[in-house]
């Protein structure tokens, strides 16, 4: 990708690039960092899949019970847990069987699951 290949620390400094984030303390957006690596990663992340997570079907007969297993390709950003739960809930309506999503939270492999009644989360080994 062009950004990955040609964005340099000198270009970032010369053009005064930075990342910004919302500050609850001041109720406004503020400069988050001017660090080259963080700027490059954020630009690349926004360009890849338009910032949406990569989720793939891993198994349509998970644990030999006809359940759906999805896998989130973790690319340094944790999945939004509430959106993950909603996704599993909506998939359950279509699949009509429990649905699971393998992902990572805080660097720990985790399995989110919805069985039609409740959401559960358990660590993966």
Contact map, one row per residue, 1 for C-alpha under 8 A:
11111000000000000000000000000000000000000000000000000000000000000000000000000000000000000000000000000000000000000000000000000
11111110000000000000000000000000000000000000000000000000000000000000000000000000000000000000000000000000000000000000000000000
11111110000000000000000000000000000000010011000000000000000000000000000000000000000000000000000000000000000000000000000000000
11111110000000000000000000000000000000010001000000000000000000000000000000000000000000000000000000000000000000000000000000000
11111110000000000000000000000000000000000000000000000000000000000000000000000000000000000000000000000000000000000000000000000
01111111000000000000000000000000000000000000000000000000000000000000000000000000000000000000000000000000000000000000000000000
01111111101100000000000000000000000000010000000000000000000000000000000000000000000000000000000000000000000000000000000000000
00000111111100000000000000000000000100000000000000000000000000000000000000000000000000000000000000000000000000000000000000000
00000011111110000000000000000000000100000000000000000000000000000000000000000000000000000000000000000000000000000000000000000
00000001111111000000000000000000000000000000000000000000000000000000000000000000000000000000000000000000000000000000000000000
00000011111111100000000000000000000000000000000000000000000000000000000000000000000000000000000000000000000000000000000000000
00000011111111111100000000000000000100000000000000000000000000000000000000000000000000000000000000000000000000000000000000000
00000000111111111000000000000000000000000000000000000000000000000000000000000000000000000000000000000000000000000000000000000
00000000011111110000000000000000000000000000000000000000000000000000000000000000000000000000000000000000000000000000000000000
00000000001111111000000000000000000000000000000000000000000000000000000000000000000000000000000000000000000000000000000000000
00000000000111111100000000000000010000000000000000000000000000000000000000000000000000000000000000000000000000000000000000000
00000000000110111110000000000000010000100000000000000000000000000000000000000000000000000000000000000000000000000000000000000
00000000000100011111000000000011111000100000000000000000000000000000000000000000000000000000000000000000000000000000000000000
00000000000000001111100000000011110001100100000000000000000000000000000000000000000000000000000000000000000000000000000000000
00000000000000000111110000001111100000000000000000000000000000000000000000000000000000000000000000000000000000000000000000000
00000000000000000011111000001111000000000000000000000000000000000000000000000000000000000000000000000000000000000000000000000
00000000000000000001111100111100000000000000000000000000000000000000000000000000000000000000000000000000000000000000000000000
00000000000000000000111111111100000000000000000000000000000000000000000000000000000000000000000000000000000000000000000000000
00000000000000000000011111110000000000000000000000000000000000000000000000000000000000000000000000000000000000000000000000000
00000000000000000000001111100000000000000000000000000000000000000000000000000000000000000000000000000000000000000000000000000
00000000000000000000001111110000000000000000000000000000000000000000000000000000000000000000000000000000000000000000000000000
00000000000000000000011111111000000000000000000000000000000000000000000000000000000000000000000000000000000000000000000000000
00000000000000000000011101111100000000000000000000000000000000000000000000000000000000000000000000000000000000000000000000000
00000000000000000001111000111110000000000000000000000000000000000000000000000000000000000000000000000000000000000000000000000
00000000000000000001111000011111000000000000000000000000000000000000000000000000000000000000000000000000000000000000000000000
00000000000000000111100000001111110000000000000000000000000000000000000000000000000000000000000000000000000000000000000000000
00000000000000000111100000000111110000000000000000000000000000000000000000000000000000000000000000000000000000000000000000000
00000000000000000111000000000011111001100000000000000000000000000000000000000000000000000000000000000000000000000000000000000
00000000000000011110000000000011111101100000000000000000000000000000000000000000000000000000000000000000000000000000000000000
00000000000000000100000000000000111111100000000000000000000000000000000000000000000000000000000000000000000000000000000000000
00000001100100000000000000000000011111110000000000000000000000000000000000000000000000000000000000000000000000000000000000000
00000000000000000000000000000000001111111000000000000000000000000000000000000000000000000000000000000000000000000000000000000
00000000000000000010000000000000111111111100000000000000000000000000000000000000000000000000000000000000000000000000000000000
00000000000000001110000000000000111111111110000000000000000000000000000000000000000000000000000000000000000000000000000000000
00110010000000000000000000000000000111111111000000000000000000000000000000000000000000000000000000000000000000000000000000000
00000000000000000000000000000000000011111111100000000000000000000000000000000000000000000000000000000000000000000000000000000
00000000000000000010000000000000000001111111110000000000000000000000000000000000000000000000000000000000000000000000000000000
00100000000000000000000000000000000000111111111000000000000000000000000000000000000000000000000000000000000000000000000000000
00110000000000000000000000000000000000011111111100000000000000000000000000000000000000000000000000000000000000000000000000000
00000000000000000000000000000000000000001111111111100000000000000000000000000000000000000000000000000000000000000000000000000
00000000000000000000000000000000000000000111111111100000000000000000000000000000000000000000000000000000000000000000000000000
00000000000000000000000000000000000000000011111111100000000000000000000000000000000000000000000000000000000000000000000000000
00000000000000000000000000000000000000000001111111110000000000000000000000000000000000000000000000000000000000000000000000000
00000000000000000000000000000000000000000000111111111100000000000000000000000000000000000000000000000000000000000000000000000
00000000000000000000000000000000000000000000111111110000000000000000000000000000000000000000000000000000000000000000000000000
00000000000000000000000000000000000000000000111111111000000000000000000000000000000000000000000000000000000000000000000000000
00000000000000000000000000000000000000000000000111111100000000000000000000000000000000000000000000000000000000000000000000000
00000000000000000000000000000000000000000000000010111110000000000000000111000010000000000000000000000000000000000000000000000
00000000000000000000000000000000000000000000000010011111000000000000000111000000000000000000000000000000000000000000000000000
00000000000000000000000000000000000000000000000000001111100000000000011110000000000000000000000000000000000000000000000000000
00000000000000000000000000000000000000000000000000000111110000000000011110000000000000000000000000000000000000000000000000000
00000000000000000000000000000000000000000000000000000011111100000001111000000000000000000000000000000000000000000000000000000
00000000000000000000000000000000000000000000000000000001111100000001111000000000000000000000000000000000000000000000000000000
00000000000000000000000000000000000000000000000000000000111111000011110000000000000000000000000000000000000000000000000000000
00000000000000000000000000000000000000000000000000000000111111000111100000000000000000000000000000000000000000000000000000000
00000000000000000000000000000000000000000000000000000000001111111111100000000000000000000000000000000000000000000000000000000
00000000000000000000000000000000000000000000000000000000001111111111100000000000000000000000000000000000000000000000000000000
00000000000000000000000000000000000000000000000000000000000011111110000000000000000000000000000000000000000000000000000000000
00000000000000000000000000000000000000000000000000000000000011111110000000000000000000000000000000000000000000000000000000000
00000000000000000000000000000000000000000000000000000000000011111110000000000000000000000000000000000000000000000000000000000
00000000000000000000000000000000000000000000000000000000000111111111000000000000000000000000000010000000000000000000000000000
00000000000000000000000000000000000000000000000000000000001111111111100000000000000000000000000011110000000000000000000000000
00000000000000000000000000000000000000000000000000000000111111000111110000000000000000000000001011110000000000000000000000000
00000000000000000000000000000000000000000000000000000000111111000011111000000000000000000000000000111100000000000000000000000
00000000000000000000000000000000000000000000000000000011111000000001111100000000000000000000000000111100000000000000000000000
00000000000000000000000000000000000000000000000000000011110000000000111110000000000000000000000000001110000000000000000000000
00000000000000000000000000000000000000000000000000001111000000000000011111000010000000000000000000001110000000000000000000000
00000000000000000000000000000000000000000000000000001111000000000000001111100000000000000000000000000010000000000000000000000
00000000000000000000000000000000000000000000000000001100000000000000000111111110000000000000000000000011000000000000000000000
00000000000000000000000000000000000000000000000000000000000000000000000011111100000000000000000000000000000000000000000000000
00000000000000000000000000000000000000000000000000000000000000000000000001111100000000000000000000000000000000000000000000000
00000000000000000000000000000000000000000000000000000000000000000000000001111110000000000000000000000000000000000000000000000
00000000000000000000000000000000000000000000000000000000000000000000000001111111000000000000000000000011110000000000000000000
00000000000000000000000000000000000000000000000000001000000000000000000101001111101100000000000000000011100000000000000000000
00000000000000000000000000000000000000000000000000000000000000000000000000000111111100000000000000000000000000000000000000000
00000000000000000000000000000000000000000000000000000000000000000000000000000011111110000000000000000000000000000000000000000
00000000000000000000000000000000000000000000000000000000000000000000000000000001111111000000000000000000000000000000000000000
00000000000000000000000000000000000000000000000000000000000000000000000000000011111111100000000000000000000000000000000000000
00000000000000000000000000000000000000000000000000000000000000000000000000000011111111110000000000001000000000010000000000000
00000000000000000000000000000000000000000000000000000000000000000000000000000000111111111000000000000000000000011100001000000
00000000000000000000000000000000000000000000000000000000000000000000000000000000011111111100000000000000000000000000000000000
00000000000000000000000000000000000000000000000000000000000000000000000000000000001111111110000000000000000000000000000000000
00000000000000000000000000000000000000000000000000000000000000000000000000000000000111111111000000111000000000001100000000000
00000000000000000000000000000000000000000000000000000000000000000000000000000000000011111111100000000000000000000101000000000
00000000000000000000000000000000000000000000000000000000000000000000000000000000000001111111110000000000000000000000000000000
00000000000000000000000000000000000000000000000000000000000000000000000000000000000000111111111100100000000000000000000000000
00000000000000000000000000000000000000000000000000000000000000000000000000000000000000011111111111100000000000000111000000000
00000000000000000000000000000000000000000000000000000000000000000000000000000000000000001111111100000000000000000000000000000
00000000000000000000000000000000000000000000000000000000000000000000000000000000000000000111111100000000000000000000000000000
00000000000000000000000000000000000000000000000000000000000000000001000000000000000000000011111111100000000000000000000000000
00000000000000000000000000000000000000000000000000000000000000000000000000000000000000000011111111000000000000000000000000000
00000000000000000000000000000000000000000000000000000000000000000111000000000000000000000001001111100000000000000011000000000
00000000000000000000000000000000000000000000000000000000000000000011000000000000000000000001001111110000000000001111000000000
00000000000000000000000000000000000000000000000000000000000000000011110000000000000000010011001011111000000000001110000000000
00000000000000000000000000000000000000000000000000000000000000000011110000000000000000010000000001111100000000111100000000000
00000000000000000000000000000000000000000000000000000000000000000000111100000000000100010000000000111110000000111000000000000
00000000000000000000000000000000000000000000000000000000000000000000111100000000000000000000000000011111000011110000000000000
00000000000000000000000000000000000000000000000000000000000000000000001111000110000000000000000000001111100011110000000000000
00000000000000000000000000000000000000000000000000000000000000000000000001000110000000000000000000000111111111000000000000000
00000000000000000000000000000000000000000000000000000000000000000000000000000110000000000000000000000011111111000000000000000
00000000000000000000000000000000000000000000000000000000000000000000000000000100000000000000000000000001111100000000000000000
00000000000000000000000000000000000000000000000000000000000000000000000000000000000000000000000000000001111110000000000000000
00000000000000000000000000000000000000000000000000000000000000000000000000000000000000000000000000000001111111000000000000110
00000000000000000000000000000000000000000000000000000000000000000000000000000000000000000000000000000111101111100000000000111
00000000000000000000000000000000000000000000000000000000000000000000000000000000000000000000000000000111100111110000000011110
00000000000000000000000000000000000000000000000000000000000000000000000000000000000000000000000000011110000011111000000011110
00000000000000000000000000000000000000000000000000000000000000000000000000000000000110000000000000011110000001111100001111000
00000000000000000000000000000000000000000000000000000000000000000000000000000000000010010000000001111000000000111110001110000
00000000000000000000000000000000000000000000000000000000000000000000000000000000000010011001000001110000000000011111111100000
00000000000000000000000000000000000000000000000000000000000000000000000000000000000000000001000011100000000000001111111000000
00000000000000000000000000000000000000000000000000000000000000000000000000000000000000001001000011000000000000000111110000000
00000000000000000000000000000000000000000000000000000000000000000000000000000000000000000000000000000000000000000111111000000
00000000000000000000000000000000000000000000000000000000000000000000000000000000000000000000000000000000000000000111111100000
00000000000000000000000000000000000000000000000000000000000000000000000000000000000010000000000000000000000000011110111110000
00000000000000000000000000000000000000000000000000000000000000000000000000000000000000000000000000000000000000011100011111000
00000000000000000000000000000000000000000000000000000000000000000000000000000000000000000000000000000000000001111000001111100
00000000000000000000000000000000000000000000000000000000000000000000000000000000000000000000000000000000000001110000000111110
00000000000000000000000000000000000000000000000000000000000000000000000000000000000000000000000000000000000111100000000011111
00000000000000000000000000000000000000000000000000000000000000000000000000000000000000000000000000000000000111100000000001111
00000000000000000000000000000000000000000000000000000000000000000000000000000000000000000000000000000000000010000000000000111
